[in-house]
Amino acid sequence: MATLELRNVNKTYGSGLPDTLKHIDLSIDSGEFLILVGPSGCGKSTLMNCIAGLEQISGGAILVDAADISGMSPKDRDIAMVFQSYALYPTMNVRDNIAFGLKMRKMPAAAIDEEVARVAKLLQIEHLLTRKPGQLSGGQQQRVAMGRALARRPKIYLFDEPLSNLDAKLRVEMRTEIKLMHQRLKTTTVYVTHDQIEAMTLGDKVAVMKDGLIQQFGTPQQIYNDPANLFVASFIGSPPMNFIPLRLQRKDGRLHALLDSGQARCELPLGISDAGLEEREVILGIRPEQIALAPAQANGLPSIRAEVQITEPTGPDLLVFVTLNQTKVCCRLAPDVPTRVGDTLTLQFDPARVLLFDAASGERLGINVTPRQTGTDNVAQFKGR
């Protein structure tokens, strides 16, 4: 196990070209599982390659156990990488694929056999050792690729979108296998994905990336419950967070958010007295599961009547879509709620669960967000509520 720290890491591919990575600062403890998540082209795979030494950084430092490895060749970093394409040798059987790196390191034959047996048992592929990659399914090939990395017993494992080539059912199975493997081995791991479900279920820590910048870094629950900006809030969550445009209005000394369903209006007291927000264009964010049916007996929470536009049964939930402020809003309700398109539901909101974002900048309002200057970019570094 090892600690991993990235200090002000930059990457550019030439003079005059924009930076691919911009002032990346990350630190994970020994044995932690870090997820790098973001859309295609955000720089997460480039960052992974820089950690592995497959690409050289343009500035900053990469430290493993407090030792700077930025200038080391890949073979000297004691880091194992599992690629998206598996990268298995087609002419070798599974046993030889797993043993290849060990042979290159001139490990004794008996020790190689012992290590291959250990890894094969761990990944439950003992019965596949004599087969060639072409005789294996996608999930089996992924296990062999993982086995080749595991056999090295490195300080750090890197996974670059290892499940993207698998079907949905197999992705779920392999996700569970990877989590179980990490719980057993406790090896420091960095995992790249564009799938926010993988990010939420696998990681101890999550770094959300966009345009070469870390938008937010924290635990999965911090990222989900307290997103730093509109991008993070929209990228993490399925179904995604609802975003409702509105203006804040003052009433009885407090700011309120006004919601209009076309049938009724609702004033949401926000408990904010900042005069600078009055009449300002903002985006109200609320997750689908935080919109509930109003109970028969009033409980003091604001509510609004709205017409059901669409229903989507998912099995464990019923997604109901209504219109608020001329915006489609998703509500996640219990699957046995008797409702049809055209019905009118009374929905209620807990003002304490509502998030506000600046409509112009996309930054979160009402939390301790400290701007951090990064060259020409002004990034909000999330500090928490």
C-alpha positions in Angstrom: 0.0 0.0 0.0 1.1 3.6 -0.6 0.0 7.2 -0.4 -0.4 9.1 -3.7 -0.2 12.9 -4.0 -0.5 15.1 -7.0 0.9 18.7 -6.5 -0.1 21.3 -9.0 0.2 18.9 -12.0 -0.1 20.4 -15.4 0.0 18.8 -18.9 0.2 20.5 -22.2 1.0 19.0 -25.6 2.8 22.0 -27.1 3.4 25.7 -27.1 0.3 27.7 -27.9 -2.0 24.8 -27.2 -4.4 24.9 -24.2 -3.4 22.9 -21.1 -5.0 19.4 -21.0 -4.5 19.3 -17.2 -4.6 22.4 -15.1 -3.2 22.7 -11.6 -4.3 19.3 -10.4 -4.0 18.9 -6.6 -5.1 15.5 -5.1 -4.1 13.5 -2.1 -5.2 10.0 -1.2 -4.2 7.9 1.8 -2.7 4.4 1.7 -5.3 1.8 0.7 -7.9 4.3 -0.5 -9.9 3.9 -3.7 -9.9 7.1 -5.8 -12.4 7.6 -8.7 -11.6 10.0 -11.5 -14.9 10.8 -13.1 -16.0 13.1 -15.9 -17.2 13.3 -19.5 -15.1 12.3 -22.5 -12.2 14.7 -23.1 -12.1 16.0 -19.6 -8.5 14.8 -19.0 -9.0 11.9 -16.7 -7.3 9.3 -18.8 -4.4 11.7 -19.5 -4.0 12.2 -15.7 -4.0 8.4 -15.3 -1.3 8.0 -17.9 0.8 10.7 -16.2 0.6 8.8 -12.9 1.6 5.6 -14.7 4.5 7.4 -16.4 3.1 6.7 -19.9 3.1 10.5 -20.4 5.3 13.1 -18.8 3.8 16.0 -16.9 4.6 19.5 -18.0 4.7 20.9 -14.4 4.1 20.0 -10.8 5.0 16.7 -9.1 3.6 13.2 -8.5 4.6 11.6 -5.2 4.2 8.0 -4.0 4.9 7.6 -0.2 6.2 11.2 -0.3 8.9 10.3 -2.9 8.8 12.2 -6.2 8.3 9.8 -9.1 7.6 12.4 -11.8 10.9 11.7 -13.7 10.9 7.9 -13.3 10.2 5.5 -16.2 7.0 3.4 -16.0 8.9 0.2 -15.1 10.5 1.9 -12.0 7.3 3.3 -10.5 5.9 0.0 -9.1 2.5 0.8 -10.5 0.2 -1.7 -12.4 -2.3 -0.6 -14.9 -5.5 -2.3 -16.3 -6.4 -0.9 -19.7 -9.9 -0.5 -21.3 -8.8 -2.7 -24.2 -7.5 -5.5 -21.8 -4.2 -5.7 -24.0 -3.8 -9.4 -23.6 -1.4 -11.4 -25.8 -3.5 -13.4 -28.2 -1.0 -16.2 -28.7 -0.5 -16.8 -25.0 -2.8 -18.8 -22.8 -4.2 -17.2 -19.6 -1.5 -18.7 -17.4 1.3 -17.1 -19.6 -0.5 -13.8 -19.8 -0.7 -13.5 -16.1 2.9 -14.7 -15.7 4.4 -12.5 -18.4 5.4 -9.5 -16.2 6.8 -11.8 -13.6 9.0 -13.5 -16.2 10.2 -10.2 -17.4 11.3 -9.4 -13.8 13.2 -12.8 -13.8 11.2 -14.2 -10.9 12.0 -17.9 -10.1 9.6 -20.4 -11.9 8.3 -21.8 -8.6 7.4 -18.4 -7.3 5.7 -17.5 -10.7 3.6 -20.7 -10.4 2.6 -19.8 -6.9 1.7 -16.3 -7.8 -0.4 -17.3 -10.8 -2.2 -19.8 -8.7 -2.9 -17.2 -6.0 -4.3 -14.7 -8.5 -6.3 -17.3 -10.4 -8.0 -18.4 -7.2 -8.7 -14.8 -6.1 -10.4 -14.0 -9.5 -12.0 -17.5 -9.8 -10.4 -18.2 -13.2 -8.5 -21.4 -12.3 -10.4 -23.3 -15.0 -9.4 -20.8 -17.7 -5.6 -21.0 -17.3 -5.0 -23.1 -20.4 -7.3 -21.1 -22.7 -6.3 -18.4 -25.2 -7.9 -14.9 -25.0 -9.9 -15.6 -28.1 -11.7 -18.4 -26.3 -12.8 -16.1 -23.4 -15.9 -13.9 -22.9 -15.4 -10.2 -22.3 -15.8 -10.6 -18.6 -13.3 -13.4 -18.5 -10.8 -11.4 -20.5 -11.2 -8.5 -18.0 -10.5 -10.8 -15.1 -7.3 -12.0 -16.9 -6.2 -8.4 -17.4 -6.8 -7.7 -13.8 -4.9 -10.9 -12.8 -1.9 -9.8 -14.8 -1.9 -6.5 -12.8 -2.5 -8.3 -9.5 0.3 -10.7 -9.9 2.9 -7.9 -9.7 1.7 -6.9 -6.2 2.5 -3.2 -6.9 2.1 -0.2 -4.6 -0.7 1.3 -6.7 -3.3 -0.1 -9.2 -4.6 2.0 -12.0 -7.8 1.1 -13.8 -8.6 3.0 -17.1 -12.4 2.5 -17.8 -12.0 -1.3 -17.4 -15.7 -2.1 -17.7 -16.7 0.1 -20.6 -16.6 -2.8 -23.2 -18.9 -5.0 -21.1 -22.7 -5.3 -21.3 -24.9 -3.8 -18.5 -25.4 -7.0 -16.5 -21.7 -7.9 -16.6 -20.7 -4.4 -15.7 -22.7 -4.7 -12.4 -21.1 -8.1 -11.7 -17.5 -6.9 -12.4 -18.1 -3.8 -10.4 -18.9 -5.9 -7.4 -15.8 -8.1 -8.1 -13.5 -5.1 -8.2 -15.0 -3.7 -4.9 -14.6 -7.1 -3.2 -11.0 -7.4 -4.5 -10.1 -4.0 -3.1 -11.6 -4.9 0.3 -9.4 -8.0 0.4 -6.2 -6.5 -0.9 -6.4 -2.9 0.5 -4.1 -1.7 -2.2 -4.2 2.0 -3.2 -6.3 2.3 -6.4 -7.1 4.9 -8.9 -10.0 4.2 -11.2 -11.1 6.2 -14.3 -14.7 6.2 -15.5 -17.3 8.3 -17.1 -20.0 6.3 -15.4 -21.3 8.2 -12.3 -22.8 5.0 -10.8 -19.4 3.4 -10.8 -18.0 6.5 -9.2 -20.6 6.5 -6.4 -20.5 2.7 -5.7 -16.7 2.0 -5.9 -14.9 5.0 -4.5 -13.7 6.1 -1.1 -12.9 9.4 -2.7 -14.2 10.9 -5.9 -12.6 13.7 -8.1 -15.0 15.2 -10.6 -13.2 16.6 -13.7 -14.2 18.9 -16.5 -11.9 20.6 -19.0 -8.7 19.5 -17.3 -9.8 20.9 -13.9 -10.9 19.2 -10.7 -14.4 20.6 -10.1 -14.8 18.9 -6.7 -13.0 16.3 -4.6 -14.6 14.5 -1.7 -16.4 11.4 -0.6 -19.3 10.1 -2.8 -21.8 11.4 -0.3 -20.2 14.9 -0.2 -20.2 15.0 -4.0 -23.9 13.9 -4.1 -25.4 15.9 -1.3 -23.2 19.1 -1.5 -22.2 19.7 -5.1 -20.0 22.7 -5.6 -21.5 23.8 -8.9 -24.1 23.1 -11.5 -21.8 20.8 -13.5 -21.1 18.5 -10.5 -24.8 18.6 -9.5 -25.9 17.6 -13.0 -23.2 15.0 -13.6 -23.7 13.0 -10.4 -27.1 11.4 -9.8 -29.5 9.2 -11.7 -32.0 10.5 -12.4 -30.2 13.8 -12.4 -30.9 16.7 -10.1 -33.8 19.0 -11.1 -32.8 22.6 -12.0 -35.6 25.2 -11.9 -34.8 28.8 -13.0 -36.3 31.5 -10.8 -35.8 34.9 -9.1 -35.6 35.2 -5.3 -38.1 37.6 -3.8 -38.2 39.2 -0.3 -41.1 38.7 2.0 -41.3 39.4 5.7 -37.6 40.0 5.8 -36.7 36.6 4.2 -35.9 35.5 0.7 -38.4 33.2 -1.0 -38.3 31.1 -4.2 -41.5 31.3 -6.1 -42.7 28.1 -7.9 -45.5 28.1 -10.4 -47.1 24.9 -11.8 -49.7 26.6 -14.0 -52.4 25.4 -11.5 -50.9 26.9 -8.3 -48.1 28.9 -6.9 -45.8 28.1 -3.9 -43.4 30.3 -2.0 -40.4 28.4 -0.7 -38.9 30.2 2.4 -35.1 29.8 2.1 -33.9 31.3 5.4 -31.4 33.5 3.5 -31.2 37.3 4.2 -28.4 38.2 1.8 -29.7 41.3 0.1 -27.3 40.8 -2.8 -29.4 37.8 -3.9 -32.6 39.7 -4.1 -34.1 39.8 -7.7 -31.0 37.8 -8.9 -31.5 35.1 -11.5 -30.7 31.8 -9.8 -31.2 28.1 -10.4 -32.9 26.1 -7.7 -31.6 22.5 -7.5 -33.5 19.6 -5.9 -33.0 15.9 -6.3 -36.0 13.8 -7.5 -36.2 11.8 -4.2 -36.4 15.0 -2.2 -39.8 15.9 -3.7 -42.5 14.0 -1.8 -46.3 13.6 -1.9 -47.9 15.9 0.7 -49.4 13.9 3.6 -53.1 14.1 4.4 -52.3 16.1 7.5 -50.4 19.3 7.0 -46.8 19.2 8.4 -45.9 22.8 7.8 -43.7 22.2 4.7 -44.5 24.2 1.5 -46.6 22.3 -1.1 -47.9 22.8 -4.6 -50.5 21.2 -6.8 -49.2 20.1 -10.2 -50.5 18.1 -13.1 -48.7 14.8 -14.0 -47.2 15.0 -17.5 -45.4 11.7 -17.7 -45.0 8.6 -15.6 -42.0 6.1 -15.8 -42.3 3.0 -13.6 -38.8 1.6 -13.0 -39.7 -1.3 -10.6 -38.4 0.0 -7.3 -39.6 3.6 -8.0 -42.1 5.6 -9.9 -40.7 8.6 -11.8 -43.4 11.3 -12.2 -42.8 14.4 -14.3 -44.5 17.7 -13.7 -43.9 21.3 -14.9 -42.7 24.0 -12.5 -41.7 27.4 -13.8 -42.1 26.1 -17.3 -39.4 23.4 -16.6 -39.9 19.7 -16.6 -39.3 18.4 -13.0 -38.8 14.7 -12.1 -40.2 13.4 -8.8 -39.1 9.9 -7.5 -42.1 8.4 -5.7 -43.0 5.0 -4.2 -43.9 2.4 -7.0 -47.4 1.9 -5.5 -48.5 5.5 -5.8 -51.8 5.5 -7.8 -51.3 8.1 -10.4 -51.9 8.6 -14.2 -51.1 11.2 -16.7 -53.5 14.1 -16.3 -53.9 13.6 -12.5 -53.1 16.4 -10.1 -50.7 15.7 -7.3 -49.9 17.8 -4.2 -46.1 17.8 -3.9 -44.0 19.2 -1.1 -40.5 20.4 -0.6 -38.2 20.6 2.3 -36.5 24.0 2.0 -33.5 22.6 3.9 -32.8 20.3 1.0 -32.9 22.9 -1.7 -29.7 24.1 -3.3 -29.2 27.4 -5.1 -26.8 28.1 -8.0 -25.9 31.3 -9.7 -27.5 31.3 -13.1 -24.5 33.1 -14.8 -21.5 31.3 -13.3 -23.1 28.0 -12.2 -21.4 28.3 -8.8 -23.2 27.1 -5.7 -24.7 29.9 -3.5 -25.2 29.7 0.3 -22.1 27.6 1.1 -18.5 28.4 1.9 -17.0 28.4 -1.6 -13.6 30.0 -1.9 -12.4 31.0 -5.4 -8.9 29.7 -6.2 -6.9 31.4 -9.0 -5.5 29.0 -11.5 -3.8 31.0 -14.3 -6.7 32.4 -16.3 -9.2 30.0 -14.7 -11.2 30.8 -11.6 -12.1 27.5 -9.9 -14.4 27.1 -6.9 -12.8 24.9 -4.3 -15.6 23.3 -2.3 -15.2 23.5 1.4 -18.5 22.1 2.6 -21.4 23.6 4.4 
